[in-house]
Amino acid sequence: MTTPRHPDPPLPPDEPAFGSAVGGPSGDPFDTLSALGASWKWALSSAIVTLVFGILVLVWPGETLHVLAVLIGLYLLLAGLFRFVAAFGRHEHGDRWAGLLMAVVYVVAGVLVLRGPEKTVTVLALLLGVVWLVSGMLGAYRAIVDKGLPHRGFTFGVAVLGIAAGVVVLCLPIESAVALTRLLGLWLVLLGVAEVVVAFAVRSALRR
């Protein structure tokens, strides 16, 4: 007499099956990126990267323009990568294209900074201001349009912070690496904390 085999317990909603996490049964890369981009853990990883760079900028000894430019360039490239993958986790095509555009803005700005790390403080501030302003406006657009977005208020709040940071950097005359370092570090720490809150809000929504 054979003992009936009990079915495996279902996976929690925020933990996709292993097959889908590595490309789904068909091994489709789109399925891989969709599963990864929709995961709250991916959003949390992005928030942690933002926090780490913010702390590095604030505590780095001797804020030289060259070191600051390298840190800014690396952050923009990594942030662009996270936003590129996150865009595939969005279901609406318009929302997805907005996310991809945001990723392109970050990557292009990162490449421009790293290609010439000897750039002046004014040029670095201009690039950062444009990136924050554009990404903030796209984030606000997503929060307004996507009515199914978990905790839209948090997402909209983070977008408003980005818009405010972009306007401040573009309007204020920043003439020293120290001033730009303090502004960049404080903003990245604030943004990282806000992104952590959003990541756990998405986790809570997925579990419900």
C-alpha positions as CSV (number, residue, x, y, z in Angstrom):
1,M,0.0,0.0,0.0
2,T,1.5,3.3,-1.0
3,T,1.3,6.4,1.2
4,P,-0.4,9.3,-0.6
5,R,2.0,12.1,-1.4
6,H,1.1,15.4,0.1
7,P,1.2,18.4,-2.3
8,D,4.0,20.8,-1.7
9,P,2.9,23.9,0.2
10,P,2.2,27.0,-1.9
11,L,4.9,29.6,-2.1
12,P,4.1,33.0,-0.5
13,P,2.9,35.6,-3.1
14,D,6.1,37.7,-2.9
15,E,8.4,34.7,-3.4
16,P,8.1,33.6,-7.1
17,A,8.8,29.9,-7.9
18,F,12.3,29.1,-8.8
19,G,11.4,28.4,-12.4
20,S,9.9,31.9,-12.8
21,A,12.8,33.5,-11.1
22,V,15.3,32.1,-13.5
23,G,13.3,32.7,-16.7
24,G,10.1,30.6,-16.2
25,P,9.4,27.2,-17.7
26,S,10.4,28.5,-21.2
27,G,13.5,30.2,-20.0
28,D,12.3,33.5,-21.4
29,P,14.6,36.4,-20.3
30,F,11.6,38.7,-20.3
31,D,10.0,36.5,-17.6
32,T,13.2,36.6,-15.7
33,L,13.4,40.4,-15.7
34,S,9.6,40.7,-15.0
35,A,9.9,38.4,-11.9
36,L,13.0,40.2,-10.6
37,G,11.8,43.7,-11.3
38,A,8.4,43.1,-9.5
39,S,10.1,41.7,-6.4
40,W,10.2,43.9,-3.3
41,K,13.7,42.5,-2.6
42,W,14.9,44.1,-5.8
43,A,13.5,47.5,-4.7
44,L,15.1,47.0,-1.3
45,S,18.5,46.2,-2.9
46,S,18.2,49.4,-4.9
47,A,17.4,51.4,-1.7
48,I,20.4,49.9,0.1
49,V,22.8,50.8,-2.8
50,T,21.5,54.4,-2.6
51,L,22.0,54.5,1.2
52,V,25.6,53.1,0.9
53,F,26.6,55.6,-1.7
54,G,25.1,58.4,0.3
55,I,27.1,57.4,3.4
56,L,30.2,57.0,1.3
57,V,29.9,60.5,-0.1
58,L,29.3,61.9,3.4
59,V,32.2,60.2,5.2
60,W,34.8,59.9,2.4
61,P,38.0,61.7,3.7
62,G,39.1,64.7,1.8
63,E,36.3,65.4,-0.7
64,T,38.2,65.8,-3.9
65,L,36.4,66.6,-7.1
66,H,37.8,63.5,-8.8
67,V,36.7,61.1,-6.1
68,L,33.3,62.7,-6.0
69,A,32.9,62.4,-9.8
70,V,33.8,58.7,-9.7
71,L,31.3,58.0,-6.9
72,I,28.6,60.0,-8.7
73,G,29.2,58.1,-11.9
74,L,29.2,54.7,-10.3
75,Y,26.0,55.5,-8.4
76,L,24.2,56.7,-11.6
77,L,25.2,53.5,-13.5
78,L,24.1,51.2,-10.7
79,A,20.8,53.1,-10.2
80,G,20.2,52.9,-13.9
81,L,20.7,49.1,-13.8
82,F,18.2,48.8,-11.0
83,R,15.6,51.0,-12.7
84,F,16.1,49.1,-16.0
85,V,15.2,45.7,-14.4
86,A,12.4,47.3,-12.3
87,A,10.8,48.6,-15.5
88,F,10.1,45.0,-16.6
89,G,8.1,44.4,-13.5
90,R,5.5,47.0,-14.5
91,H,2.5,45.7,-16.3
92,E,1.3,48.8,-18.2
93,H,3.3,49.5,-21.4
94,G,3.3,53.3,-20.8
95,D,4.5,52.8,-17.3
96,R,7.2,50.4,-18.5
97,W,8.5,52.8,-21.1
98,A,8.6,55.6,-18.5
99,G,10.8,53.3,-16.3
100,L,13.1,52.4,-19.2
101,L,13.5,56.1,-20.1
102,M,14.4,56.8,-16.4
103,A,17.0,54.0,-16.6
104,V,18.5,55.5,-19.8
105,V,18.7,58.9,-18.2
106,Y,20.7,57.5,-15.3
107,V,23.0,55.4,-17.4
108,V,23.8,58.2,-19.9
109,A,24.5,60.6,-17.1
110,G,26.7,58.1,-15.4
111,V,28.8,57.5,-18.5
112,L,29.1,61.2,-19.1
113,V,30.4,61.7,-15.5
114,L,32.9,58.8,-15.7
115,R,34.2,59.7,-19.1
116,G,35.5,63.0,-17.7
117,P,35.9,62.8,-13.9
118,E,37.9,66.0,-14.0
119,K,34.7,68.0,-14.8
120,T,33.9,71.1,-12.9
121,V,31.5,71.2,-9.9
122,T,29.1,73.2,-12.0
123,V,28.9,70.5,-14.7
124,L,28.4,67.7,-12.1
125,A,25.7,69.7,-10.4
126,L,24.0,70.3,-13.7
127,L,24.0,66.6,-14.6
128,L,22.7,65.6,-11.1
129,G,20.0,68.3,-11.2
130,V,18.7,67.1,-14.6
131,V,18.8,63.5,-13.6
132,W,16.8,64.1,-10.3
133,L,14.3,66.4,-12.0
134,V,13.6,64.1,-14.9
135,S,13.4,60.9,-12.8
136,G,11.2,62.7,-10.2
137,M,8.8,63.8,-12.9
138,L,8.6,60.3,-14.4
139,G,8.1,58.8,-10.9
140,A,5.3,61.2,-10.2
141,Y,3.7,60.3,-13.6
142,R,3.8,56.7,-12.6
143,A,2.3,57.3,-9.2
144,I,-0.5,59.3,-10.8
145,V,-1.3,57.0,-13.7
146,D,-0.9,53.6,-12.2
147,K,-3.9,53.3,-10.0
148,G,-3.0,49.7,-9.0
149,L,0.4,50.7,-7.7
150,P,0.8,49.6,-4.0
151,H,1.1,52.6,-1.7
152,R,1.0,55.3,-4.4
153,G,1.4,58.0,-1.8
154,F,4.9,56.8,-0.8
155,T,6.0,56.6,-4.4
156,F,4.6,60.0,-5.2
157,G,6.4,61.4,-2.1
158,V,9.7,60.0,-3.3
159,A,9.1,61.5,-6.7
160,V,8.4,64.9,-5.2
161,L,11.7,64.7,-3.2
162,G,13.5,64.0,-6.5
163,I,11.9,67.0,-8.2
164,A,12.7,69.3,-5.3
165,A,16.3,68.1,-5.2
166,G,16.7,68.7,-8.9
167,V,15.3,72.2,-8.7
168,V,17.5,73.0,-5.7
169,V,20.7,71.8,-7.4
170,L,19.8,73.6,-10.7
171,C,18.9,76.9,-9.0
172,L,21.5,77.2,-6.2
173,P,25.0,78.4,-7.2
174,I,27.1,75.4,-6.1
175,E,30.8,76.4,-6.5
176,S,32.7,73.9,-4.3
177,A,33.1,70.2,-4.1
178,V,32.4,70.3,-0.4
179,A,29.0,71.9,-0.9
180,L,28.0,69.5,-3.6
181,T,29.3,66.5,-1.5
182,R,27.1,67.6,1.5
183,L,24.0,68.1,-0.7
184,L,24.5,64.9,-2.6
185,G,25.2,62.7,0.5
186,L,22.3,64.1,2.4
187,W,19.9,63.6,-0.5
188,L,21.0,60.1,-1.2
189,V,20.6,59.1,2.4
190,L,17.1,60.6,2.5
191,L,16.2,59.0,-0.8
192,G,17.6,55.6,0.4
193,V,15.5,55.7,3.5
194,A,12.4,56.7,1.5
195,E,13.0,53.8,-0.9
196,V,13.4,51.3,2.0
197,V,9.9,52.4,3.2
198,V,8.5,51.9,-0.3
199,A,10.1,48.5,-0.6
200,F,8.6,47.2,2.6
201,A,5.2,48.8,1.7
202,V,5.3,46.8,-1.6
203,R,6.2,43.7,0.5
204,S,3.2,44.2,2.7
205,A,0.9,44.7,-0.3
206,L,2.1,41.6,-2.0
207,R,1.6,39.5,1.2
208,R,-2.0,40.8,1.4
